[in-house]
Amino acid sequence: MESLNELKINEEAVIVLVEAEKSIKRRLMDVGFVKGEKIKLILKNFGDNMRAYKIKNTIMALRLKDTKNILVEKL
């Protein structure tokens, strides 16, 4: 396992665990960041340390600091 922030462009992984403050964790879960969901890094280092991920056919931008506590397994 590794954290989501370690993925390289176009790498896919499966979410294993989301560790975050309660309010942030709830928002992430609401948009699909749940155990077993596939995720793919499509763009990194834009804006204010932002990264863009494809999850459930949606593009979602997250701050780098919010990706460090999401654990994934690469596919």
TORKOL-4160 file (C-alpha; in steps of 0.2 Angstrom, whole numbers, padded with zeros to 4 digits, m for minus):
75
<pt num="1" X="0000" Y="0000" Z="0000"/>
<pt num="2" X="0005" Y="0018" Z="m0003"/>
<pt num="3" X="m0003" Y="0035" Z="m0001"/>
<pt num="4" X="m0013" Y="0042" Z="m0016"/>
<pt num="5" X="0000" Y="0056" Z="m0018"/>
<pt num="6" X="0013" Y="0044" Z="m0024"/>
<pt num="7" X="0004" Y="0039" Z="m0040"/>
<pt num="8" X="0011" Y="0044" Z="m0056"/>
<pt num="9" X="0002" Y="0052" Z="m0071"/>
<pt num="10" X="m0010" Y="0039" Z="m0078"/>
<pt num="11" X="m0007" Y="0026" Z="m0065"/>
<pt num="12" X="m0023" Y="0017" Z="m0058"/>
<pt num="13" X="m0026" Y="0011" Z="m0040"/>
<pt num="14" X="m0039" Y="0005" Z="m0029"/>
<pt num="15" X="m0044" Y="0014" Z="m0013"/>
<pt num="16" X="m0040" Y="0005" Z="0003"/>
<pt num="17" X="m0042" Y="0017" Z="0017"/>
<pt num="18" X="m0047" Y="0036" Z="0018"/>
<pt num="19" X="m0039" Y="0044" Z="0034"/>
<pt num="20" X="m0045" Y="0062" Z="0036"/>
<pt num="21" X="m0053" Y="0074" Z="0047"/>
<pt num="22" X="m0072" Y="0070" Z="0049"/>
<pt num="23" X="m0078" Y="0084" Z="0038"/>
<pt num="24" X="m0066" Y="0081" Z="0024"/>
<pt num="25" X="m0068" Y="0062" Z="0025"/>
<pt num="26" X="m0087" Y="0064" Z="0023"/>
<pt num="27" X="m0085" Y="0075" Z="0008"/>
<pt num="28" X="m0073" Y="0063" Z="0000"/>
<pt num="29" X="m0084" Y="0048" Z="0003"/>
<pt num="30" X="m0099" Y="0058" Z="m0004"/>
<pt num="31" X="m0090" Y="0060" Z="m0021"/>
<pt num="32" X="m0084" Y="0042" Z="m0022"/>
<pt num="33" X="m0068" Y="0040" Z="m0012"/>
<pt num="34" X="m0073" Y="0024" Z="m0004"/>
<pt num="35" X="m0064" Y="0007" Z="m0001"/>
<pt num="36" X="m0063" Y="m0003" Z="m0017"/>
<pt num="37" X="m0066" Y="0011" Z="m0029"/>
<pt num="38" X="m0054" Y="0013" Z="m0044"/>
<pt num="39" X="m0045" Y="0030" Z="m0045"/>
<pt num="40" X="m0033" Y="0037" Z="m0058"/>
<pt num="41" X="m0021" Y="0052" Z="m0057"/>
<pt num="42" X="m0023" Y="0062" Z="m0073"/>
<pt num="43" X="m0014" Y="0079" Z="m0069"/>
<pt num="44" X="m0003" Y="0084" Z="m0055"/>
<pt num="45" X="0006" Y="0100" Z="m0048"/>
<pt num="46" X="m0006" Y="0113" Z="m0055"/>
<pt num="47" X="m0013" Y="0128" Z="m0045"/>
<pt num="48" X="m0010" Y="0128" Z="m0027"/>
<pt num="49" X="m0002" Y="0110" Z="m0025"/>
<pt num="50" X="m0017" Y="0102" Z="m0033"/>
<pt num="51" X="m0019" Y="0085" Z="m0042"/>
<pt num="52" X="m0033" Y="0079" Z="m0053"/>
<pt num="53" X="m0040" Y="0062" Z="m0052"/>
<pt num="54" X="m0053" Y="0052" Z="m0062"/>
<pt num="55" X="m0065" Y="0043" Z="m0050"/>
<pt num="56" X="m0082" Y="0036" Z="m0055"/>
<pt num="57" X="m0081" Y="0045" Z="m0073"/>
<pt num="58" X="m0078" Y="0061" Z="m0064"/>
<pt num="59" X="m0063" Y="0072" Z="m0063"/>
<pt num="60" X="m0060" Y="0078" Z="m0045"/>
<pt num="61" X="m0046" Y="0090" Z="m0040"/>
<pt num="62" X="m0038" Y="0088" Z="m0022"/>
<pt num="63" X="m0025" Y="0097" Z="m0013"/>
<pt num="64" X="m0009" Y="0088" Z="m0011"/>
<pt num="65" X="m0010" Y="0088" Z="0008"/>
<pt num="66" X="m0028" Y="0079" Z="0007"/>
<pt num="67" X="m0021" Y="0065" Z="m0003"/>
<pt num="68" X="m0007" Y="0060" Z="0009"/>
<pt num="69" X="m0019" Y="0051" Z="0020"/>
<pt num="70" X="m0028" Y="0041" Z="0007"/>
<pt num="71" X="m0021" Y="0024" Z="0005"/>
<pt num="72" X="m0021" Y="0014" Z="m0011"/>
<pt num="73" X="m0015" Y="m0002" Z="m0020"/>
<pt num="74" X="m0009" Y="0001" Z="m0038"/>
<pt num="75" X="m0017" Y="m0010" Z="m0051"/>
